[in-house]
Amino acid sequence: MLVEAASPYDSAAQLSQLRKEERSLSVRRTRLHARIDFLRAGGHAGQSGETLEELVRQEKEISRQRRELHERIERLSAELAAGPRGS
């Protein structure tokens, strides 16, 4: 079975999508950091009832996802920079 390589256009589009996802995760992570800092400074959780522990857990999960995205972005960027294979 012959597997067709992704075109540079497809790879560039995928890279663009990954960067968009990374920006979205970064915004979510920044907001979580602000909420965590607020609670650590003596603020209260308010109506949501979120605990500091839950916010920290969410932040760790988002950070993990973001690191994985960074790795995928780096690999795809390197592949695009190397150009087409087998030419």
Secondary structure, DSSP 8 states (H G I E B T S, - for coil): -------HHHHHHHHHHHHHHHHHHHHHHHHHHHHHHHHHTT---GGG---HHHHHHHHHHHHHHHHHHHHHHHHHHHHHHH--TT-
